[in-house]
Amino acid sequence: MNILLAEDDVRLGKIMTHLLKKEFHLVDWVTSGKEAYDNARIYNYDVIILDWMLPGESGLSVCKRLREKEIQSGILFVTAKDANEDIITGLDSGADDYIVKPFEFNELSARIRAICRRKEKPVEELITIKDFSLNLNTHECKRNGYIIDLTKKEYQLLELLMRNANQVLTREILFEKLWGYDSEVSDNALDALVKLVRKKVDVPDKPSLIQNVRGIGYKVRNSNV
């Protein structure tokens, strides 16, 4: 699942990002209202998690503006504002759900799943390119009907590339989404990860599923696979 997290508390943001990624979600974490609004307009998120009290522009304002632009992503407020009138205001602004801090992560996870079930357009369950498929619910990867065992990072890389099969993802974007902008992982970690995935998913005498676009990044080869 592709999630946007807007949380200006750095400690909480890091914890939430880590836990969401452990559940195989793709997470973009931003710390201001402007970043939240801009990202939500550009990228197609399944769920947007909004803190109410964001710097620059409040989460409430962001939510209202996104609904005015007919952004259909599920929106979940995560906030310390627990008054009944605040909850009503948040939901009336266009949010799908509302959770009060502090909270248990398993409750957050359950609310995310519930939002996706309620959406008019269900979250895409299966991405298929030729004889290769990726199930976004079970995290099962298959080629020619055979299951391929992937680590969490290998799966996340493939999901990123297959969700964006018609475009090149830059090294910077891939690195940030997989490890985070403040990660201390070395620059060659991405190339090493791609090499491991290719070893598992590629078929002899056929072009690699993952195509290197020199000097830019990687993309999924959606023909002759």
N, C-alpha and C positions, 0 to 999 in steps of 0.2 A: 504494500500500500504506500502511496506517495503522500507524505505529510509535511505541512508547513507548521513549524512551531515558532510562535512569537512570544518570547519571554525575556525580559530585561534583567532578571535575577540570574547572574552568570552561574552560580553554583547550581541552582535548580534547573537552569537550561541545560547544563552539561549532564546532570543526572537523568533528566527526561530524555534527552537525545540518546544517551547510552542505552537506556532501558527500551526505548522504542526500536532502536537498531537491533537490539538483542532479539526482538520479535520479528526480525526480518523486514521491518519497514524502512523505506527510504525517507530520510528526514533532512529538511532544510531548516536551520535554526537562525532566526533573526532577532534583533534586540530593540527595534523601534517600530512605531506605527507606519512610518513611511516605507521602510523595507518590507513590512508585512503586506501593505497594499500593493506595492510595486511587484513583488514576487507573485502574489496571488493573481495579478492581472496577466502576468507573462506565462506562468506555468500552470499546468492542469493538475491540481491537487485533489486527492480524494477527500482529505480532511484538513481543515485549518484549525489549529489550537491557538486561541487568542487570550493573552493576559489582558485584563481590562485597563490597567494603569500603565500603559506603554509611554515612553518618552516621545515628545514631539506631537504625536496624535494618538488619542486613546483607542483601545481595542474596540470600544463601542462605536466610535466614529468610523473606524476601518470596516467594521461589520456592515454598518449602514451603507457606506459607499460601495462596497463589493456587491451587496444585494441590488443597489440601484443600477449597477453595471451588469446585472443578471449573471453574476458568477455563481455557479451551481454547486460548488464544493460544500461539503458538510462543514459547519462551523461550530466549534465547541469552546465556550468561555471557561477559562481556568483562572479563578480570581479569589481574593480574600474578602471581597464584598459579598456578605452573606444575608443582607437584609432582604426581606421578601419583595419589596418594591424594586430593588436592584435586579433580582432574578427575573422579575416580570419585564423590566426595561430591557434587559439583555436579550431575552427571548423575543420580545416584540421588535427588536432591532433587526431580526433576521437570523439569529443563532438557532441551531438545532438542539443544543443542550447546554448545560451550565453545571460546573462542578466547583465546589468551594475548597480553597486551601485551608488547612493541609488535607491531603487526600492519600489514599492507598493507590499504588500504581495499578493494581489489578482492577480497581474500579474505573480508573481512566481508560484502561485497555478495553474493558467491557463497554463503556460508553462510546468509544470509537467504533467498535464493531456494530453497536446498535444504530449509530448514525448511518453507517454504510448500508445496513439492511433497510433503513427507511428511505434512502434516496430513491428518487424515481428512476434514475439510471443506475443499475447495480454496478459495483466495482467489477471491472473486467477480470474474469477468472482465469482465462487461458490465452496466452499469446503464442501463436504458431507461425513459424517461418519454414516453409518447405517441410522437411521431415523432423524438424526440431520444435519442441514445445516446452513451455514453462507455465506451470500452474501457480497462480499468485496466491491461492488459498492454502494449498497443501505444500507449496514450495518444492513440488516435484518437477524434476527436469528429465525429459525423455528425448531420445533420438532413435528413429526407426523403431519406436515402441519399447526400447530398452531404457530402463531407469539409470540415470547417471548420478552418482553420489557426489554432492557438492558441499563444500564448507559454507559457512554463513557469508563470508566475504565474496567467495566465488559466485554464489547465488545472487548477491546484491549487485555485483558487476554485470552479470548477464541480464538481470531485470532492468537495470538502468539502460543498457544498450538496446534491449529488445523493446522497451517502451518507446524508445526514440529511434526506431529502425530506419527512418528516412533521413536522419541527420547525423552529422559528425559531432561527437561530444569531445570537447577539448580536454586535455590532460588536467587543466586546472579544475574544471567542473567535476570530472570523475574523482579526482583526488579529494576535493572538498566534501563531496557527497559520501564517499566511502570512509574517509578517515577524519574529516573535520578540518576547518581552516587553521586551527592552532595545534594540529597534530605534529609530533616529532618524528613521524615515520619518514624514512629517507625517500628521495625523489624516485629512485628506481623500484620502489615497492609496487607501483602500478604495473610496470613492465613485467615484473616477476609474477604478479597475480594473473595478468593476461596469459603469460606462458603456461601457468598451471591449468587455467581454464581450457586453453587450446588443447593441451595434452589429453584432457578428459573428454571434450566434446567433438573434436575434429575427427574426420573419417579419412583414411588413407586414399591418396589419389584424387582428393577433392580439395578445392580452395578452403582456407580456414574460415570458420563462421565469423570470427572477429577480424576485421580488416584494419590494418594500421594506415592512417592517413598521415604521411610523413610531415613532421613539424607542427602538427595540429592536435591529433588525438586518435580516437578509435571510433569505429562504427560497426554495426552488424551488416554482414553481406547478405542482402535479401534476394539474391538471384544466384543461380548455379551453386546452391549449397547442397 
